[in-house]
Every structure is written in structure tokens, then in C-alpha cells.
Amino acid sequence: FGGCVAQAVASVIPERVCRLLVLEALGFFSQDPKDAVKSLRRMANGKNRTDWVAPKTLEACARRRARQNVAGPLALDAARVLVTRGVKPSSSGAGLVWSTDPRVLNPRYRWDEPTMR
């Protein structure tokens, strides 16, 4: 998430940034402008993916990650490596969850393309 913030700061006040080296940072997520109001309402109401079900196995996690990767489709072999390193049992024992902050992969507000440029 820090890379995303660093890129935002550099874009807003470029005269204060000499160089910026960003490793493994996705940047901002975009959305269609017609979805902006709906997205802001969801954020204001604190609503976030309520339909999410924790996968029960590493293989199920890998298949989901390969299919729903935020940066685009991901090879199943690569997804298996990521989930092996990045999941843990859920606190309820109902399945597996990511061991990182879920807000990183599921931002509540997305900008439209012209604003990002």
C-alpha cells in the first residue's frame, strides 16, 4: 500500500520529489466513472464484500487467486506459490484467509482513469 501512497504524493507535488523507486506496487485501482457514487456510498456505509466465503483448501485459494487477481489473470502455478506463503486459517476455523491486510487488495474507492492520469 505504501507504493500507492508514494505514487499519489509524487503525482500531486512532483516538485518535491526528485526520484521515486517503487517495487511491487500496483498503484491506484480504477473504475468506470458511473460507479463512483455507488462506490462512495458503499465506503461511507462501511459495507465491504459481505458475500465472501473463505476457501477450505490451498488449492481452492489458488484457483480463486488465479481467477480474481487484482492485476489481471494469474497462472495457477504462480497463484499456488502466493497462497502457500500468504494464507492462514481463519479465526472462526471456517477456512483460509489472507494473512495480509485485506484492505490492500480490496480498496473501497477507485478513481476513474482521467483522474488517475
C-alpha positions as CSV (number, residue, x, y, z in Angstrom):
1,F,0.0,0.0,0.0
2,G,2.9,2.3,0.6
3,G,3.9,2.3,-3.1
4,C,0.4,3.5,-3.9
5,V,0.6,6.4,-1.4
6,A,4.1,7.3,-2.7
7,Q,2.9,7.5,-6.3
8,A,0.0,9.7,-5.2
9,V,2.2,12.1,-3.4
10,A,4.7,12.2,-6.3
11,S,1.8,13.0,-8.7
12,V,0.3,15.7,-6.6
13,I,3.5,17.5,-5.7
14,P,6.1,16.5,-8.3
15,E,8.3,19.5,-7.5
16,R,9.0,17.9,-4.1
17,V,10.0,14.5,-5.4
18,C,13.4,14.0,-7.1
19,R,13.1,10.3,-7.8
20,L,10.7,7.5,-6.9
21,L,11.6,3.9,-7.0
22,V,8.6,1.6,-6.5
23,L,9.0,-2.2,-6.3
24,E,6.0,-4.4,-6.5
25,A,3.4,-1.7,-6.1
26,L,0.2,-1.8,-8.1
27,G,-0.7,1.8,-7.9
28,F,-4.3,3.0,-7.8
29,F,-7.3,0.9,-8.9
30,S,-9.6,2.5,-11.4
31,Q,-13.3,2.2,-12.0
32,D,-15.9,3.4,-14.5
33,P,-17.0,7.0,-13.5
34,K,-20.6,5.9,-13.5
35,D,-19.8,3.6,-10.5
36,A,-18.2,6.4,-8.4
37,V,-21.3,7.4,-6.4
38,K,-22.1,3.7,-5.7
39,S,-18.6,3.1,-4.5
40,L,-18.5,6.2,-2.3
41,R,-21.9,5.1,-0.7
42,R,-20.5,1.6,0.0
43,M,-17.4,3.1,1.6
44,A,-19.5,5.6,3.7
45,N,-21.8,2.9,4.9
46,G,-18.8,0.7,5.8
47,K,-20.1,-2.1,3.5
48,N,-17.5,-4.4,2.1
49,R,-17.7,-7.8,0.5
50,T,-20.3,-9.5,2.7
51,D,-20.8,-12.4,0.4
52,W,-17.2,-13.6,0.7
53,V,-16.7,-17.2,1.7
54,A,-13.3,-18.5,3.0
55,P,-11.8,-21.3,0.8
56,K,-11.3,-24.5,2.6
57,T,-8.1,-25.7,0.9
58,L,-4.9,-24.2,-0.5
59,E,-5.9,-25.4,-4.0
60,A,-9.3,-23.6,-3.7
61,C,-7.4,-20.4,-2.6
62,A,-5.0,-20.8,-5.6
63,R,-7.8,-21.2,-8.1
64,R,-9.7,-18.2,-6.7
65,R,-6.5,-16.0,-6.7
66,A,-5.7,-17.1,-10.3
67,R,-9.2,-16.1,-11.4
68,Q,-9.7,-13.0,-9.4
69,N,-6.2,-11.5,-9.2
70,V,-6.5,-7.6,-8.9
71,A,-3.8,-7.1,-11.5
72,G,-5.3,-9.4,-14.1
73,P,-5.3,-13.2,-14.7
74,L,-2.6,-15.1,-12.9
75,A,-1.1,-18.5,-13.8
76,L,-2.4,-21.2,-11.5
77,D,1.2,-22.3,-10.6
78,A,2.1,-18.7,-9.6
79,A,-1.2,-18.5,-7.6
80,R,-0.2,-21.7,-5.7
81,V,3.1,-20.1,-4.7
82,L,1.3,-16.9,-3.4
83,V,-1.3,-18.8,-1.4
84,T,1.2,-21.2,0.1
85,R,3.1,-18.1,1.5
86,G,0.1,-15.8,2.2
87,V,-2.8,-17.6,3.8
88,K,-3.6,-18.7,7.3
89,P,-6.5,-20.5,9.0
90,S,-9.4,-18.1,9.7
91,S,-10.2,-17.2,13.3
92,S,-13.5,-18.9,13.0
93,G,-11.9,-22.1,11.6
94,A,-14.2,-21.9,8.6
95,G,-11.4,-21.9,6.1
96,L,-8.4,-20.0,5.0
97,V,-7.9,-16.2,4.8
98,W,-5.1,-13.9,3.6
99,S,-2.5,-13.1,6.2
100,T,-2.1,-9.6,4.9
101,D,-4.4,-6.6,5.4
102,P,-7.5,-7.3,3.2
103,R,-7.9,-3.6,2.6
104,V,-4.8,-3.7,0.4
105,L,-6.5,-6.0,-2.1
106,N,-10.0,-4.6,-1.8
107,P,-9.8,-0.8,-1.9
108,R,-13.1,0.8,-1.1
109,Y,-12.8,3.7,-3.5
110,R,-11.5,3.6,-7.0
111,W,-10.7,6.6,-9.2
112,D,-11.7,7.0,-12.8
113,E,-8.9,6.8,-15.5
114,P,-8.8,10.6,-16.3
115,T,-8.4,11.5,-12.6
116,M,-5.6,9.0,-12.3
117,R,-3.7,10.5,-15.2
